[in-house]
Amino acid sequence: MNEALLASYKARIMLIETDVYSLIKYDYTGGPLKYTGRHTDPDAADTDPNWRVTKHTYSGGNWTVLKTKTGRWDQKATLLP
């Protein structure tokens, strides 16, 4: 794929994600990024069941797997163990 086209595609994805999700949280507990949470409501509580939670899995310091489910931010470790 053309590098300019790829950069343009990535920029559009970031713009769409920023436009859709008004609240984004990060969990770095104990090292590298473990969880990312996104919500359309900028005032959403951690107990709201409509968070889009992503678990980041690493191998040798590199991202290897991203798993995403909808659920409560405060129960992310149970939602995506």
C-alpha positions in Angstrom: 0.0 0.0 0.0 1.2 3.5 -0.8 2.7 5.2 2.3 0.8 8.5 1.8 -2.5 6.5 1.4 -1.7 4.5 4.5 -1.0 7.7 6.5 -4.2 9.3 5.2 -6.2 6.2 6.2 -4.7 6.2 9.8 -5.5 9.9 10.2 -9.1 9.3 9.2 -9.5 6.4 11.7 -8.1 8.6 14.5 -10.5 11.4 13.5 -13.5 9.1 13.4 -12.6 7.5 16.8 -12.1 10.9 18.4 -15.4 12.1 17.0 -17.4 9.0 18.1 -15.9 8.6 21.6 -16.1 11.5 24.0 -14.3 9.8 26.9 -11.2 7.7 26.6 -9.5 6.1 29.7 -6.1 4.2 29.9 -4.9 1.6 32.5 -1.2 1.3 32.8 -1.3 -0.7 36.1 1.9 -2.5 36.7 3.7 -1.7 33.4 2.7 -1.1 29.8 -0.8 -0.2 28.7 -3.1 -3.0 29.7 -6.6 -1.6 29.0 -8.2 1.2 27.0 -11.8 2.2 27.6 -13.9 4.3 25.3 -17.4 5.8 25.8 -19.7 8.1 23.8 -20.8 9.9 27.0 -18.1 12.3 28.4 -19.7 12.0 31.8 -20.0 8.2 31.9 -19.5 6.5 35.2 -17.0 3.6 35.5 -20.1 1.5 36.4 -21.9 2.2 33.1 -22.3 -1.0 31.1 -21.6 0.6 27.7 -17.9 1.0 27.8 -15.9 -0.4 24.8 -13.0 -2.0 26.7 -9.9 -3.2 24.9 -7.3 -5.4 26.5 -3.7 -5.1 25.1 -1.6 -8.2 25.2 2.2 -8.2 24.6 4.9 -10.6 23.7 8.5 -9.5 23.8 7.5 -5.9 24.3 5.3 -5.9 21.1 1.5 -5.8 20.8 0.3 -9.2 19.8 -3.4 -9.2 20.5 -6.1 -6.6 21.0 -9.5 -7.9 22.4 -12.5 -5.7 22.7 -15.8 -6.2 24.5 -18.6 -4.0 25.8 -19.0 -3.8 29.6 -18.2 -1.8 32.7 -14.8 -0.1 33.0 -14.6 -0.9 36.7 -14.9 -4.6 35.8 -12.5 -4.7 32.9 -10.2 -7.4 34.4 -13.3 -9.7 34.8 -14.6 -8.7 31.4 -11.3 -9.4 29.6 -9.1 -11.5 31.9 
